[in-house]
Amino acid sequence: KALLICVANHRFTTLRLLLNRFEYDRLFRTGSHAQPAAGTKLRRHGVGCPPPAMFLIRESFEEDVDQILEVAHHLDSVNLPASRGHIERILALSAASFNESIPTVEREYLFVLEDLATRRAIGTSMIHAQHGTRRSPHVFLQVLKEERYSETLDRYLVHQCLRLAYNYDGPTEIGGLILLPEYRRHKESLGKLLSYARFLFIAMHRILFRDQVISELMPPL
């Protein structure tokens, strides 16, 4: 089961489970998205006014490769490198994760923010179910204090140092958050929604994820 969120008029207008790919195609790739889904309440827009902008946060599909590659070029991060081969492998892994066909610790979920007016992928975000396994440990630096005392000089010193460490039973990691520049500072706060959707997905499938969630921030280059 995957997350499906529609956003319009400064609020969530639809929040439901996307049970299968067929339903997505029926709702959003046949033109039927022009009509709100059953039970959806939208504020009425005036005569002559354009309909509200609609955005969709959904799971990634393998045919999204070209559009996601375009998005990845804006950051070229470790989690989402601007390389077609890497993107294809990430999409295949994400599909297997949503289909629950691989072990939980190997799952990596890639979400896509789609502008329904243009049918364009405009942003991404990711969840790594477990960052740090026996096959691929989580590598990090511990900040420690090291104490030294010289009896000859009668000097006591405390040094702050870094120590390389490994975690083979690591936490859940969130990453891969990218939004195309022209959609940043949007009135719908699209970047914030795209980020928060990951936590909603974790809450919906709590048993799949660890108690600790981390994010490794990329420094400006």
CORJOHU-V240836 format. One record per residue. N is the residue number from 1. SS is DSSP state (~ for helix, > for strand, _ for the rest). D_CENTER is the distance of its C-alpha to the mean C-alpha in Angstrom with 1 decimal. Layout:
n = [N,N]
ss = [SS,SS]
d_center = [D_CENTER,D_CENTER]
This chain:
n = [1,2,3,4,5,6,7,8,9,10,11,12,13,14,15,16,17,18,19,20,21,22,23,24,25,26,27,28,29,30,31,32,33,34,35,36,37,38,39,40,41,42,43,44,45,46,47,48,49,50,51,52,53,54,55,56,57,58,59,60,61,62,63,64,65,66,67,68,69,70,71,72,73,74,75,76,77,78,79,80,81,82,83,84,85,86,87,88,89,90,91,92,93,94,95,96,97,98,99,100,101,102,103,104,105,106,107,108,109,110,111,112,113,114,115,116,117,118,119,120,121,122,123,124,125,126,127,128,129,130,131,132,133,134,135,136,137,138,139,140,141,142,143,144,145,146,147,148,149,150,151,152,153,154,155,156,157,158,159,160,161,162,163,164,165,166,167,168,169,170,171,172,173,174,175,176,177,178,179,180,181,182,183,184,185,186,187,188,189,190,191,192,193,194,195,196,197,198,199,200,201,202,203,204,205,206,207,208,209,210,211,212,213,214,215,216,217,218,219,220,221]
ss = [_,>,>,>,>,>,>,>,_,_,>,>,>,>,>,>,>,>,_,_,~,~,~,~,~,~,~,~,_,_,_,~,~,~,_,_,_,_,_,_,_,_,_,_,_,_,_,_,_,_,_,_,_,_,>,>,>,>,>,_,_,~,~,~,~,~,~,~,~,~,~,~,_,_,_,_,_,_,_,_,_,_,_,~,~,~,~,~,~,~,~,~,~,~,~,~,~,~,_,_,_,_,_,~,~,~,_,>,>,>,>,>,>,>,>,_,_,_,_,>,>,>,>,>,>,>,>,>,_,_,_,_,_,_,_,_,_,>,>,>,>,>,>,>,>,>,>,>,>,>,_,_,_,_,>,>,>,>,>,>,>,>,>,>,>,>,>,_,_,_,_,>,>,>,>,>,>,>,>,_,~,~,~,_,_,_,_,_,_,~,~,~,~,~,~,~,~,~,~,~,~,~,~,~,_,~,~,~,_,_,_,_,>,>,_,_,_,_,_,_,_]
d_center = [15.9,12.7,11.5,13.3,13.6,16.1,16.8,20.2,22.9,20.9,19.7,17.9,20.5,19.3,17.3,17.9,17.1,17.0,19.4,19.7,19.3,22.8,22.0,19.2,21.9,24.5,22.8,21.1,22.8,26.4,26.6,26.7,23.7,26.5,27.7,25.7,24.9,27.5,27.4,25.3,27.1,26.8,29.0,31.7,31.9,35.4,37.6,36.8,33.4,30.3,28.0,24.9,21.8,19.4,15.7,13.7,10.1,10.3,9.7,10.3,14.1,16.0,18.0,15.1,15.8,17.9,15.7,12.5,15.1,16.3,13.0,12.7,16.2,15.5,14.0,14.8,12.9,13.4,10.0,10.3,14.1,16.1,18.0,18.6,19.4,16.3,14.1,16.4,16.1,12.3,12.7,15.6,13.9,11.1,14.0,16.0,13.5,13.4,17.1,17.6,19.9,19.0,19.4,16.8,16.6,15.7,12.8,9.4,7.2,5.7,5.4,7.9,9.7,13.4,16.5,18.9,22.0,21.4,19.3,17.1,13.4,12.8,9.2,5.8,2.1,2.6,5.4,8.8,11.4,13.9,14.1,17.9,20.2,23.8,22.9,20.3,20.9,18.9,21.1,21.6,24.5,26.4,28.3,31.8,35.2,38.1,41.6,44.8,48.4,51.5,54.7,56.8,55.3,54.4,50.9,47.8,44.4,40.8,38.3,34.6,33.0,29.9,29.8,27.5,26.1,24.3,22.4,22.6,21.2,18.1,15.5,11.9,9.5,6.2,5.6,5.5,5.6,8.5,10.9,14.3,17.1,19.1,16.6,16.2,18.5,18.5,20.4,17.7,15.4,12.7,10.5,11.1,10.4,7.0,6.3,8.7,7.7,5.8,9.3,11.1,9.9,11.0,14.1,14.9,14.9,16.0,18.2,15.5,14.0,16.0,17.6,16.2,12.7,12.5,10.7,12.8,13.5,14.8,18.4,19.9,21.8]
